[in-house]
Amino acid sequence: MQQDGDSGRNFRRRAASGQARRSGPPESIADLLPRLLDEVGLGATAQAVQVIRAWDQAVGPTFLAHCRPDGVRNGVIHARVRDSSWMQALQLEKPAIFARLRELLGDSAPTDMRLRIGSVD
């Protein structure tokens, strides 16, 4: 029991004396989190979540009720659309959608999309 208290005091002494483990300016969580997720093997999952969150904004209100993203694999976003007419409309809008995704996500934006007809409810 005494050791736990001693190590806590030692840590506080080191911190108070400026003996931190790393030097330099503090890192922002936005810089630290992607590295941490990569280290624990969740980097691709986190990137897919960012793409799916940006999807709604990228497709805009016209398409929002008629398509849903299923996921991202190898830089390709997979999505379901209500029917073939919405699939065609979404394909025609593809360049604008990807331009908006690049604005929102930068280099981590998907490079292609695969659509299938299915339930979007």
VOPATOR-707859 format. One record per residue: residue number from 1; residue in one letter; x, y, z of N, C-alpha, C in turn. Coordinates in Angstrom, 1 decimal. Last residue first. Example, Ala and Ser with C-alpha at 12.3 -4.5 7.8 and 13.67 -1.06 7.14 Angstrom:
R | num | residuo | n_u | n_v | n_w | ca_u | ca_v | ca_w | c_u | c_v | c_w
R | 2 | s | 12.8 | -2.2 | 7.1 | 13.7 | -1.1 | 7.1 | 12.9 | 0.0 | 7.9
R | 1 | a | 13.2 | -5.7 | 7.8 | 12.3 | -4.5 | 7.8 | 13.2 | -3.3 | 7.8
END
This chain:
R | num | residuo | n_u | n_v | n_w | ca_u | ca_v | ca_w | c_u | c_v | c_w
R | 121 | d | -34.7 | 3.5 | -45.0 | -35.4 | 3.9 | -43.8 | -34.8 | 3.4 | -42.5
R | 120 | v | -33.7 | 2.5 | -47.3 | -33.0 | 3.6 | -46.7 | -33.7 | 4.1 | -45.4
R | 119 | s | -33.3 | -0.6 | -48.9 | -34.1 | 0.2 | -47.9 | -33.2 | 1.3 | -47.3
R | 118 | g | -31.8 | -0.5 | -52.2 | -32.2 | -1.1 | -50.9 | -32.9 | -0.1 | -50.0
R | 117 | i | -29.4 | -0.7 | -54.7 | -30.8 | -0.4 | -54.4 | -31.2 | -1.1 | -53.1
R | 116 | r | -26.2 | 0.6 | -54.4 | -27.1 | -0.5 | -54.6 | -28.4 | -0.1 | -54.1
R | 115 | l | -23.0 | 2.0 | -55.4 | -24.4 | 2.2 | -55.0 | -25.2 | 0.9 | -55.2
R | 114 | r | -19.9 | 3.1 | -54.5 | -20.7 | 2.0 | -55.0 | -22.1 | 2.0 | -54.5
R | 113 | m | -17.6 | 5.6 | -55.2 | -18.7 | 5.1 | -54.5 | -19.4 | 4.0 | -55.2
R | 112 | d | -14.2 | 6.9 | -54.6 | -15.3 | 6.4 | -55.4 | -16.5 | 6.0 | -54.6
R | 111 | t | -12.6 | 8.0 | -52.7 | -12.3 | 8.3 | -54.1 | -13.3 | 7.8 | -55.1
R | 110 | p | -13.2 | 9.7 | -49.5 | -13.2 | 8.5 | -50.4 | -13.0 | 8.9 | -51.9
R | 109 | a | -10.8 | 11.8 | -47.9 | -12.1 | 11.6 | -48.5 | -12.0 | 10.4 | -49.4
R | 108 | s | -8.4 | 12.4 | -46.8 | -9.0 | 11.1 | -46.3 | -10.4 | 10.9 | -46.9
R | 107 | d | -7.5 | 14.8 | -47.7 | -7.0 | 13.6 | -48.3 | -7.7 | 12.3 | -47.9
R | 106 | g | -10.6 | 16.5 | -46.8 | -9.2 | 16.5 | -47.3 | -8.8 | 15.2 | -48.0
R | 105 | l | -13.1 | 16.6 | -45.8 | -12.3 | 15.6 | -45.3 | -10.8 | 15.7 | -45.8
R | 104 | l | -14.5 | 18.7 | -47.1 | -14.8 | 18.4 | -45.7 | -13.7 | 17.5 | -45.1
R | 103 | e | -13.6 | 18.8 | -49.7 | -13.5 | 20.0 | -48.9 | -13.7 | 19.7 | -47.4
R | 102 | r | -14.2 | 16.1 | -50.4 | -12.7 | 16.6 | -50.4 | -12.6 | 17.9 | -49.5
R | 101 | l | -17.0 | 16.3 | -50.4 | -16.3 | 15.4 | -49.4 | -14.8 | 15.8 | -49.3
R | 100 | r | -17.3 | 18.1 | -52.5 | -17.7 | 18.5 | -51.1 | -17.0 | 17.6 | -50.1
R | 99 | a | -16.4 | 16.5 | -54.6 | -15.8 | 17.7 | -54.4 | -16.1 | 18.2 | -52.9
R | 98 | f | -18.3 | 14.4 | -54.5 | -16.9 | 14.1 | -54.1 | -16.1 | 15.4 | -53.9
R | 97 | i | -20.6 | 15.8 | -55.3 | -20.5 | 15.1 | -54.0 | -19.1 | 14.9 | -53.5
R | 96 | a | -19.9 | 16.5 | -57.9 | -20.1 | 17.6 | -56.9 | -20.0 | 17.0 | -55.5
R | 95 | p | -19.6 | 14.0 | -59.1 | -18.5 | 14.9 | -59.1 | -18.7 | 16.0 | -58.0
R | 94 | k | -22.4 | 12.8 | -58.7 | -21.2 | 12.3 | -58.1 | -20.0 | 13.3 | -58.1
R | 93 | e | -24.7 | 13.4 | -59.9 | -24.3 | 14.4 | -58.9 | -22.9 | 14.0 | -58.3
R | 92 | l | -25.2 | 11.1 | -61.3 | -25.0 | 12.4 | -62.1 | -24.4 | 13.5 | -61.2
R | 91 | q | -25.6 | 9.3 | -59.3 | -24.5 | 9.1 | -60.1 | -24.1 | 10.4 | -60.9
R | 90 | l | -28.1 | 10.3 | -58.3 | -26.9 | 10.4 | -57.5 | -25.6 | 10.2 | -58.3
R | 89 | a | -29.7 | 9.7 | -60.5 | -29.5 | 11.1 | -60.1 | -28.3 | 11.2 | -59.2
R | 88 | q | -29.5 | 6.9 | -60.4 | -29.1 | 7.6 | -61.6 | -28.8 | 9.1 | -61.2
R | 87 | m | -30.7 | 6.4 | -57.9 | -29.4 | 5.9 | -58.2 | -28.8 | 6.7 | -59.3
R | 86 | w | -33.3 | 7.3 | -58.3 | -32.4 | 8.1 | -57.4 | -30.9 | 7.6 | -57.5
R | 85 | s | -34.1 | 5.4 | -60.1 | -34.1 | 6.8 | -60.5 | -33.2 | 7.6 | -59.6
R | 84 | s | -33.9 | 3.0 | -58.7 | -33.0 | 3.2 | -59.8 | -33.0 | 4.7 | -60.2
R | 83 | d | -34.2 | 3.7 | -55.1 | -34.6 | 3.1 | -56.3 | -33.7 | 3.5 | -57.5
R | 82 | r | -32.8 | 4.4 | -52.7 | -34.2 | 4.0 | -52.7 | -34.6 | 3.2 | -53.9
R | 81 | v | -29.5 | 3.2 | -52.1 | -30.4 | 4.2 | -52.6 | -31.8 | 3.6 | -52.8
R | 80 | r | -26.7 | 2.7 | -50.0 | -27.9 | 2.2 | -50.5 | -28.8 | 3.4 | -51.0
R | 79 | a | -23.1 | 2.7 | -50.5 | -24.4 | 3.3 | -50.0 | -25.6 | 2.6 | -50.7
R | 78 | h | -19.7 | 2.9 | -49.8 | -20.8 | 2.0 | -50.2 | -22.1 | 2.6 | -49.6
R | 77 | i | -16.9 | 4.5 | -50.8 | -18.0 | 4.6 | -49.9 | -19.1 | 3.7 | -50.6
R | 76 | v | -13.6 | 3.5 | -50.9 | -14.8 | 3.5 | -51.6 | -16.0 | 3.5 | -50.6
R | 75 | g | -11.2 | 3.1 | -49.6 | -11.4 | 4.4 | -50.2 | -12.7 | 4.5 | -51.0
R | 74 | n | -11.6 | 0.5 | -48.5 | -10.5 | 0.8 | -49.5 | -10.8 | 2.1 | -50.2
R | 73 | r | -14.8 | 1.1 | -47.6 | -13.8 | 0.1 | -47.7 | -12.8 | 0.5 | -48.8
R | 72 | v | -17.3 | 2.4 | -45.5 | -16.2 | 2.7 | -46.4 | -15.2 | 1.6 | -46.4
R | 71 | g | -20.9 | 2.1 | -45.4 | -19.6 | 2.0 | -44.9 | -18.6 | 2.4 | -45.9
R | 70 | d | -23.5 | 2.9 | -46.1 | -23.3 | 1.6 | -45.4 | -21.9 | 1.5 | -44.8
R | 69 | p | -25.4 | 5.8 | -46.4 | -24.1 | 5.2 | -46.5 | -24.1 | 3.9 | -45.6
R | 68 | r | -28.4 | 6.2 | -48.1 | -27.8 | 6.0 | -46.8 | -26.4 | 5.3 | -47.0
R | 67 | c | -30.9 | 8.2 | -49.8 | -29.7 | 7.3 | -49.8 | -29.1 | 7.3 | -48.4
R | 66 | h | -33.1 | 9.8 | -49.5 | -33.2 | 8.8 | -50.6 | -31.9 | 7.9 | -50.6
R | 65 | a | -32.8 | 12.0 | -47.9 | -33.9 | 11.0 | -47.6 | -33.9 | 9.8 | -48.5
R | 64 | l | -30.7 | 13.3 | -49.2 | -30.5 | 12.8 | -47.9 | -31.6 | 11.7 | -47.5
R | 63 | f | -30.9 | 14.6 | -51.6 | -30.6 | 13.2 | -51.6 | -30.7 | 12.5 | -50.3
R | 62 | t | -31.4 | 17.3 | -50.8 | -32.2 | 16.6 | -51.9 | -32.1 | 15.1 | -51.9
R | 61 | p | -29.5 | 18.1 | -48.9 | -30.9 | 17.8 | -48.5 | -31.7 | 17.1 | -49.6
R | 60 | g | -26.3 | 16.6 | -49.5 | -27.2 | 17.7 | -49.4 | -28.7 | 17.2 | -49.2
R | 59 | v | -24.0 | 15.1 | -49.6 | -25.1 | 14.8 | -50.6 | -26.1 | 15.9 | -50.6
R | 58 | a | -22.4 | 16.3 | -47.6 | -21.9 | 16.2 | -49.0 | -23.0 | 16.0 | -50.0
R | 57 | q | -23.9 | 15.9 | -45.2 | -23.6 | 17.3 | -45.7 | -23.2 | 17.3 | -47.2
R | 56 | d | -23.9 | 13.1 | -45.2 | -25.1 | 13.9 | -45.1 | -24.9 | 15.3 | -45.7
R | 55 | w | -21.0 | 12.5 | -45.1 | -21.9 | 12.1 | -46.2 | -23.2 | 13.0 | -46.3
R | 54 | a | -19.8 | 13.0 | -42.7 | -19.7 | 14.0 | -43.7 | -20.6 | 13.8 | -44.9
R | 53 | r | -20.2 | 10.6 | -41.4 | -20.8 | 11.8 | -40.8 | -20.8 | 12.9 | -41.9
R | 52 | i | -18.8 | 8.9 | -43.1 | -20.2 | 8.7 | -42.9 | -20.9 | 9.9 | -42.4
R | 51 | v | -16.2 | 9.8 | -42.6 | -16.8 | 9.9 | -44.0 | -18.3 | 9.8 | -43.9
R | 50 | q | -15.8 | 9.2 | -39.9 | -15.8 | 10.6 | -40.4 | -16.4 | 10.8 | -41.7
R | 49 | v | -16.0 | 6.4 | -40.0 | -17.0 | 7.2 | -39.2 | -17.0 | 8.7 | -39.7
R | 48 | a | -13.7 | 5.9 | -41.4 | -15.0 | 5.5 | -42.0 | -16.1 | 6.3 | -41.3
R | 47 | q | -11.8 | 6.6 | -39.5 | -11.8 | 7.3 | -40.8 | -13.2 | 7.1 | -41.5
R | 46 | a | -12.2 | 4.8 | -37.5 | -12.4 | 6.2 | -37.2 | -12.6 | 7.0 | -38.5
R | 45 | t | -11.4 | 2.5 | -38.9 | -12.8 | 2.6 | -38.4 | -13.1 | 4.1 | -38.1
R | 44 | a | -8.8 | 2.9 | -39.3 | -9.7 | 2.8 | -40.5 | -11.1 | 3.0 | -40.1
R | 43 | g | -7.8 | 3.0 | -36.6 | -7.7 | 4.1 | -37.5 | -8.6 | 4.1 | -38.7
R | 42 | l | -7.7 | 1.0 | -34.7 | -9.0 | 1.6 | -35.0 | -8.9 | 2.7 | -36.0
R | 41 | g | -5.3 | 0.1 | -33.6 | -5.9 | -0.6 | -34.7 | -7.3 | -0.2 | -35.1
R | 40 | v | -3.9 | 1.6 | -31.8 | -4.8 | 0.5 | -31.2 | -5.6 | -0.2 | -32.3
R | 39 | e | -2.7 | 3.4 | -33.5 | -1.9 | 2.5 | -32.6 | -2.7 | 1.4 | -32.1
R | 38 | d | -4.8 | 4.8 | -34.6 | -4.0 | 3.9 | -35.5 | -3.2 | 2.9 | -34.6
R | 37 | l | -5.7 | 6.2 | -32.3 | -6.6 | 5.2 | -32.9 | -5.8 | 4.2 | -33.9
R | 36 | l | -3.4 | 7.8 | -32.0 | -3.8 | 6.9 | -30.9 | -4.7 | 5.8 | -31.5
R | 35 | r | -3.6 | 9.4 | -34.3 | -2.4 | 8.6 | -34.0 | -2.7 | 7.5 | -33.0
R | 34 | p | -6.1 | 10.7 | -33.9 | -5.8 | 9.8 | -35.1 | -4.6 | 8.9 | -34.9
R | 33 | l | -5.5 | 12.2 | -31.4 | -6.5 | 11.1 | -31.5 | -6.3 | 10.2 | -32.7
R | 32 | l | -3.6 | 14.3 | -31.8 | -3.3 | 13.1 | -31.0 | -4.2 | 11.9 | -31.3
R | 31 | d | -4.8 | 16.3 | -33.2 | -3.6 | 15.7 | -33.7 | -3.3 | 14.3 | -33.1
R | 30 | a | -7.0 | 16.9 | -31.6 | -7.2 | 16.6 | -33.0 | -6.0 | 15.9 | -33.7
R | 29 | i | -5.9 | 17.6 | -29.2 | -6.5 | 16.3 | -29.3 | -6.8 | 15.9 | -30.8
R | 28 | s | -2.6 | 19.1 | -29.7 | -4.1 | 19.2 | -29.7 | -4.7 | 17.7 | -29.8
R | 27 | e | 0.1 | 18.9 | -27.4 | -0.5 | 18.5 | -28.7 | -2.0 | 18.7 | -28.6
R | 26 | p | 2.2 | 21.5 | -26.0 | 1.2 | 20.5 | -25.9 | 0.5 | 20.2 | -27.2
R | 25 | p | 5.6 | 21.9 | -27.1 | 4.3 | 22.4 | -26.8 | 3.3 | 21.3 | -26.7
R | 24 | g | 8.3 | 20.1 | -25.3 | 7.7 | 20.8 | -26.4 | 6.3 | 21.2 | -26.1
R | 23 | s | 8.8 | 16.8 | -24.0 | 9.0 | 18.2 | -24.0 | 8.4 | 18.8 | -25.3
R | 22 | r | 7.7 | 14.2 | -21.8 | 8.0 | 14.7 | -23.2 | 8.2 | 16.2 | -23.0
R | 21 | r | 7.6 | 13.7 | -19.1 | 8.1 | 12.6 | -20.0 | 8.4 | 13.2 | -21.4
R | 20 | a | 8.9 | 16.3 | -17.0 | 7.8 | 15.6 | -17.7 | 8.4 | 14.6 | -18.6
R | 19 | q | 10.0 | 17.8 | -14.6 | 10.5 | 16.6 | -15.3 | 9.4 | 15.8 | -15.9
R | 18 | g | 9.1 | 19.9 | -13.2 | 9.3 | 20.1 | -14.6 | 9.9 | 18.9 | -15.3
R | 17 | s | 8.5 | 19.6 | -10.6 | 9.9 | 20.1 | -10.9 | 10.1 | 20.3 | -12.4
R | 16 | a | 6.0 | 18.6 | -10.7 | 6.2 | 19.9 | -10.1 | 7.6 | 20.5 | -10.5
R | 15 | a | 6.5 | 16.1 | -11.8 | 5.7 | 17.0 | -12.6 | 5.9 | 18.5 | -12.0
R | 14 | r | 8.0 | 15.0 | -9.7 | 8.6 | 15.1 | -11.1 | 7.8 | 16.1 | -11.9
R | 13 | r | 6.1 | 15.1 | -7.6 | 7.3 | 15.8 | -7.5 | 8.0 | 16.0 | -8.9
R | 12 | r | 4.1 | 13.4 | -8.7 | 3.8 | 14.8 | -8.5 | 5.0 | 15.6 | -8.3
R | 11 | f | 5.6 | 11.0 | -8.7 | 5.0 | 11.6 | -10.0 | 4.7 | 13.0 | -9.8
R | 10 | n | 6.0 | 10.7 | -6.0 | 7.1 | 10.8 | -6.9 | 6.7 | 11.5 | -8.2
R | 9 | r | 3.4 | 10.3 | -5.1 | 4.1 | 11.5 | -4.7 | 5.3 | 11.7 | -5.6
R | 8 | g | 2.8 | 7.9 | -6.4 | 2.0 | 9.1 | -6.7 | 2.7 | 10.4 | -6.3
R | 7 | s | 4.7 | 6.3 | -5.2 | 4.8 | 6.5 | -6.6 | 4.0 | 7.7 | -7.0
R | 6 | d | 3.7 | 6.3 | -2.5 | 5.1 | 6.9 | -2.8 | 5.2 | 7.2 | -4.3
R | 5 | g | 1.3 | 5.1 | -2.7 | 1.3 | 6.5 | -2.3 | 2.7 | 7.1 | -2.6
R | 4 | d | 2.2 | 2.6 | -3.5 | 1.3 | 3.3 | -4.4 | 1.3 | 4.8 | -4.0
R | 3 | q | 3.7 | 1.7 | -1.3 | 4.3 | 2.0 | -2.5 | 3.5 | 2.8 | -3.5
R | 2 | q | 1.9 | 1.2 | 0.8 | 2.7 | 2.4 | 0.9 | 3.4 | 2.8 | -0.5
R | 1 | m | 0.8 | -1.2 | 0.0 | 0.0 | 0.0 | 0.0 | 0.9 | 1.3 | 0.0
END
